[in-house]
């Protein structure tokens, strides 16, 4: 998907937000098309890093507190689709 793509029902929230971030960051710049693609990719990478960090944090909390609900939350976070971001 290109950052300028029209919103379609099959797009994930992360792709829509990444496109919005890319447009906002690059509007009015001379090299907007090139910069917009890089900003879009950076936003998606940011989502991936955030999800991985959240899963690690929840796993550490689950281990420290021996809490099954936190373990389940970690499994759910780790089960998020790979293309989420």
Secondary structure, DSSP 4 states (H G I P E B T S, - for coil): --TTPPP-TTS-HHHHHHHHHHHHHHTT-TTHHHHHHHHHHHHHHHHHHHHHHHHHHHHHHHHHHT-HHHHHHHHHHHTS-GGG-
